[in-house]
């Protein structure tokens, strides 16, 4: 997954219209709540950044969205003692916050169009593929998946969630997770082979002449 850009701490005030500091959400009246919150931030911050980026947040908006995720989580952490349960809750909250944020940016028709996977024809010729980084190639591969396929693939195959944990985070059945994961893995393998073949063809010695 692409590395996130430099970021501020979740307990700093987030930037953006209508935003409020995370501290305003408040669990500070509960013993140990502040320490639990900071521990969760340190443990899961990078995951939230990666997952929000994969879910469609542009790099320039990641700082704002990640702050909103932890603002929502701050009031929940006192009831989540189990590490696995906490991780599932963080994944589900990140997805909810990201989807709400993206809906605010576009009309319903634009949001629907943006959520559609790119077709094989759209990926058959990628401009500048010979200079794409590995991270950019992964972004292209993920763009060929539906939203749910992308989320399931990243949680299971990149972040190490079990199908059960992924089903809990996304509020779908475990059977649906397993079926969509099979589809997503096939898309990943097929599109990866297609893009790498394109790059090989464009970078062969004959093409440079």
Secondary structure, 3 states (H helix, E strand, C coil): CCCCCCCCCCCCCCCCCCCCCHHHCCCCCCCCHHHHHHHHHHHHHHHHHHHHHHCCCCHHHHHHHHHHHHHHHHCCHHHCCCHHHHHHHHHHHHHHHHHHHHHHHCCHHHHHHHHCCCCCCCCCCCCCHHHCCHHHHHHHHHCCCCHHHHHHHHHHHHCCCCHHHHHHHHCCCHHHHHHHHHHHHHHHHHHHHHHHHHHHHHHCHHHHC
